[in-house]
């Protein structure tokens, strides 16, 4: 792992205080240390266009060294480095391996052809957890830039229907470009606030087998790739987003078929945006909702049941936290639910 040379920022005192409540001393030290290190170069093979075996061979022929960290998911690949070329600005990992140049992953012919998507490891987990099937109706409520939407399309083999929603016109254009590049043809793009879209769908009685709510969040888990998060972090933003997330969850859950499943995820550590959302929805929907254990291909930690004087429903423990130091990823949170009755 190579230390970042770009500008870094110091965390705000309140952020430090909150992390001290979440992690024990040694654990916290490891968290701060890995926060200074760039995330690994990871990609997801787009199986709509090429098999993992074929892609691996193509990339290895370019001199790239490939690792497939999760046996059950060969489409997930980490680029450990490449064969040194002797260029002056090249950064050597060892005498046989050099780092990829900045932007090299996104400039390759294989990327332009849609053979792979540059995607952080933890970002792949929501679709792995919700596992959409061929022929299903699938709602991706917060879809841009398209990493999880294209992943879902590949999992569904372009069979069934994906509604990919994004309220920002600029981000929607990026979403559309990525869907086209990756050959995702079972996808309809909508442009609305997530809550408003769900209310509109209610009028036409459209229901879904699976729903992904990768909610807008404070991004605390993205510090490794975006150290400016330290500078931008604000507790008021956390509190505001918590309200937005509750509304998104509430309205989207109503759009599930009976026995349909919803995957809630964020890239933050803040309990107000994670366990508090789970707790509130379990209380609001009562015996209409159940939280489901999630099996993921890496180390996770159970959701917390107490935070700053609040005690959450004991079932919240079935949600999953990911810290960067556990798997050399970014930080993430996932929780999976089933609608058992109206």
C-alpha positions in Angstrom: 0.0 0.0 0.0 1.3 3.4 -0.9 0.9 6.5 1.2 -1.1 9.3 -0.4 0.9 12.3 -1.7 -2.0 14.5 -2.3 -3.3 17.0 0.3 -4.7 15.6 3.5 -7.0 17.1 6.0 -7.3 16.8 9.8 -10.6 15.4 11.2 -12.7 17.8 13.2 -12.7 17.3 17.0 -16.4 16.2 17.1 -15.7 13.6 14.4 -12.8 12.2 16.4 -14.9 12.1 19.5 -17.6 10.1 17.7 -15.2 7.6 16.3 -13.7 7.1 19.8 -17.2 6.1 20.9 -17.5 3.6 18.0 -14.0 2.0 18.1 -11.7 0.8 20.9 -8.2 2.4 21.1 -6.2 -0.1 19.1 -9.0 -0.5 16.5 -9.2 3.3 16.2 -5.4 3.6 15.7 -5.7 1.2 12.8 -8.6 3.2 11.4 -6.7 6.5 11.4 -3.7 4.7 9.9 -5.5 3.2 7.0 -7.4 6.4 6.4 -4.1 7.9 5.2 -3.6 5.2 2.5 -5.1 5.1 -0.9 -7.8 2.4 -1.5 -6.9 -0.5 -3.7 -7.5 -0.4 -7.4 -10.6 -2.6 -7.8 -12.8 -3.4 -10.8 -15.9 -5.5 -11.5 -16.0 -7.6 -14.7 -19.1 -6.8 -16.7 -20.4 -10.2 -17.4 -22.9 -8.8 -19.9 -19.9 -8.5 -22.3 -17.1 -10.8 -21.2 -16.4 -13.6 -18.7 -14.1 -13.0 -15.7 -11.7 -15.6 -17.1 -11.4 -13.8 -20.5 -11.0 -10.4 -18.9 -8.4 -11.6 -16.5 -6.4 -13.0 -19.4 -6.7 -9.7 -21.4 -5.5 -7.6 -18.4 -2.7 -10.0 -17.6 -1.5 -9.8 -21.3 -1.2 -6.0 -20.7 1.2 -6.8 -17.8 -1.3 -6.2 -15.0 -1.2 -8.4 -11.9 -4.8 -9.5 -11.0 -6.2 -10.8 -7.7 -9.7 -12.2 -7.4 -10.3 -11.8 -3.6 -13.8 -13.4 -3.3 -14.0 -17.0 -4.6 -17.8 -16.8 -4.9 -17.6 -13.7 -7.0 -14.8 -14.1 -9.7 -16.1 -10.9 -11.4 -14.5 -8.9 -8.5 -10.9 -8.1 -9.2 -8.1 -6.1 -7.6 -5.3 -4.7 -9.7 -2.2 -5.3 -7.6 0.0 -3.4 -10.1 1.6 -3.8 -13.5 4.9 -4.8 -15.0 7.4 -1.9 -14.7 7.9 0.0 -18.0 10.9 2.1 -16.8 9.1 5.4 -17.2 10.5 8.3 -15.2 7.4 9.0 -13.2 6.6 5.4 -12.5 6.1 4.4 -8.9 7.6 1.0 -8.1 6.0 -1.3 -5.5 8.9 -3.7 -5.9 11.4 -4.6 -8.6 8.8 -6.6 -10.5 5.7 -4.5 -9.9 4.7 -0.8 -10.4 1.6 1.1 -9.5 -0.9 1.9 -12.2 -0.6 5.5 -13.4 -3.4 7.9 -12.2 -6.5 7.4 -14.3 -5.0 4.4 -16.1 -7.9 2.1 -15.1 -10.4 4.5 -16.7 -8.4 5.0 -19.9 -7.9 1.4 -21.0 -9.5 0.0 -24.1 -11.2 -2.7 -22.0 -12.8 0.0 -19.8 -14.0 2.0 -22.8 -15.5 -1.2 -24.3 -17.5 -1.8 -21.1 -15.6 -4.9 -20.2 -15.3 -3.7 -16.6 -16.5 -1.0 -14.2 -14.1 0.8 -11.9 -15.8 0.2 -8.5 -14.7 0.2 -4.9 -15.0 -3.2 -3.2 -17.5 -2.1 -0.6 -19.6 -0.5 -3.2 -20.2 -3.9 -4.8 -21.8 -5.3 -1.6 -25.4 -3.9 -1.9 -26.1 -5.8 -5.1 -24.4 -8.9 -3.8 -26.6 -8.7 -0.7 -29.9 -8.0 -2.5 -29.1 -10.4 -5.4 -31.7 -9.4 -8.1 -32.8 -12.3 -10.3 -33.7 -12.6 -14.0 -37.2 -11.4 -14.7 -37.7 -9.4 -11.6 -38.8 -5.8 -11.2 -36.0 -3.9 -9.5 -35.9 -0.3 -8.3 -32.5 1.5 -7.9 -33.7 4.6 -6.1 -30.4 6.5 -6.0 -28.7 5.2 -9.1 -26.0 7.5 -10.4 -23.3 7.1 -11.4 -24.4 3.6 -12.3 -21.9 1.2 -10.6 -24.7 -0.7 -8.8 -27.2 -0.4 -11.6 -24.9 -2.0 -14.1 -24.0 -4.6 -11.5 -27.7 -5.4 -11.1 -28.2 -5.5 -14.8 -25.4 -8.0 -15.2 -26.8 -10.1 -12.3 -30.2 -10.1 -14.0 -28.6 -10.9 -17.4 -30.6 -8.0 -18.8 -33.8 -9.9 -18.1 -36.5 -8.2 -16.1 -36.8 -4.4 -15.6 -34.7 -2.0 -13.7 -36.0 1.5 -12.8 -32.8 3.6 -12.3 -33.7 6.9 -10.6 -31.5 10.0 -10.3 -32.7 13.5 -9.5 -29.6 15.5 -10.8 -29.5 16.1 -14.5 -25.7 16.1 -14.6 -25.4 12.8 -12.7 -28.3 11.3 -14.8 -26.2 11.9 -17.9 -23.3 10.1 -16.4 -25.6 7.2 -15.4 -27.0 7.0 -19.0 -23.4 6.9 -20.4 -22.4 4.1 -18.1 -25.5 2.1 -18.8 -24.8 2.4 -22.6 -21.1 1.6 -22.2 -21.9 -1.5 -20.2 -24.7 -2.7 -22.4 -27.4 -2.6 -19.8 -30.6 -2.8 -21.9 -33.2 -3.6 -19.3 -33.0 -0.2 -17.6 -35.4 2.7 -17.6 -34.0 6.0 -16.3 -36.2 8.3 -14.3 -35.4 11.8 -12.9 -37.2 12.6 -9.7 -36.6 13.0 -6.0 -36.7 9.5 -4.6 -39.7 10.1 -2.3 -41.7 11.8 -5.1 -41.0 9.0 -7.5 -42.3 6.4 -5.0 -45.5 8.4 -4.5 -46.0 8.7 -8.2 -45.5 5.0 -8.6 -48.1 4.4 -5.9 -50.8 6.1 -8.0 -50.2 3.5 -10.8 -49.8 0.7 -8.3 -46.3 -0.3 -9.6 -44.6 -2.8 -7.2 -41.1 -4.2 -7.1 -39.5 -7.5 -6.2 -36.3 -5.8 -5.1 -35.4 -2.3 -4.1 -32.0 -0.7 -3.5 -31.8 2.4 -1.4 -28.2 3.5 -1.6 -29.0 6.6 0.3 -27.3 10.0 0.0 -25.1 10.2 3.1 -22.4 12.2 4.9 -19.7 9.9 3.2 -17.6 9.3 6.3 -16.6 6.0 4.9 -15.0 7.5 1.8 -12.1 9.3 3.5 -9.5 7.2 1.8 -10.5 8.2 -1.7 -11.9 11.6 -0.8 -9.9 13.0 2.2 -11.7 16.3 1.7 -14.6 14.6 3.5 -12.8 15.5 6.8 -13.0 19.2 5.8 -16.7 19.1 4.7 -18.0 16.9 7.6 -20.6 18.6 9.7 -22.9 17.1 12.4 -25.8 19.3 11.1 -25.5 17.5 7.7 -25.6 14.1 9.4 -28.8 15.1 11.2 -30.4 16.5 8.1 -29.5 13.5 6.0 -31.0 11.2 8.6 -34.4 12.8 8.0 -34.0 12.4 4.2 -33.0 8.8 4.6 -36.0 8.0 6.7 -38.3 9.5 4.1 -36.6 7.6 1.3 -36.8 4.3 3.1 -40.4 4.8 4.2 -41.8 5.6 0.7 -39.7 3.0 -1.1 -40.7 0.2 1.3 -44.3 0.8 0.4 -43.5 0.0 -3.2 -42.4 -3.6 -2.4 -44.5 -6.6 -3.3 -45.3 -9.0 -0.5 -42.1 -11.0 0.2 -40.2 -8.4 -1.7 -36.8 -7.3 -0.4 -35.2 -3.9 0.3 -31.5 -3.2 0.7 -30.6 -0.1 2.6 -26.9 1.1 2.4 -24.7 4.0 3.1 -21.0 4.8 2.9 -20.9 6.4 6.4 -20.2 5.3 10.0 -22.8 7.7 11.5 -25.4 5.7 13.6 -27.9 8.5 12.9 -27.8 7.5 9.2 -27.5 3.8 9.8 -28.9 2.0 12.8 -31.2 4.8 13.7 -32.9 4.4 10.2 -33.2 0.7 10.7 -34.6 1.1 14.2 -37.2 3.7 13.1 -38.4 1.6 10.2 -38.7 -1.5 12.2 -40.9 0.5 14.7 -43.0 2.2 12.0 -43.8 -0.8 9.9 -44.2 -3.2 12.8 -45.2 -6.7 11.8 -45.1 -5.8 8.1 -41.3 -5.8 8.0 -38.5 -8.1 9.0 -34.8 -7.6 8.9 -32.9 -10.4 7.2 -29.3 -11.6 8.0 -26.9 -10.7 5.2 -24.1 -13.0 4.0 -21.2 -11.1 2.6 -17.8 -12.3 1.3 -15.7 -10.3 3.8 -15.4 -9.4 7.4 -18.3 -7.3 8.8 -19.4 -6.2 12.2 -22.9 -6.3 13.7 -24.9 -3.1 13.9 -24.7 -1.3 17.2 -27.8 -1.2 19.5 -26.9 1.9 21.6 -25.7 5.3 20.7 -25.5 8.6 22.7 -28.2 7.6 25.2 -30.5 5.9 22.6 -31.2 2.2 22.7 -32.2 0.6 19.4 -34.4 -2.4 18.6 -32.3 -5.5 19.3 -32.9 -6.7 15.8 -30.7 -3.9 14.5 -27.8 -6.1 15.3 -28.5 -8.0 12.1 -27.4 -4.9 10.0 -23.7 -4.9 9.0 -20.9 -2.4 9.5 -17.7 -2.3 7.4 -14.7 -0.5 8.6 -11.7 0.2 6.3 -9.2 -1.5 8.6 -11.0 -4.8 8.5 -10.7 -5.6 4.8 -8.7 -2.8 3.2 -11.9 -1.2 1.8 -13.8 2.0 2.4 -16.4 2.2 5.1 -19.9 1.0 4.5 -23.2 -0.1 6.1 -25.9 -2.5 4.8 -29.2 -3.8 6.1 -31.6 -6.0 4.3 -35.4 -6.2 4.8 -38.4 -8.2 3.7 -42.0 -7.1 3.4 -44.1 -9.8 5.0 -47.5 -8.2 4.7 -49.3 -4.9 3.9 
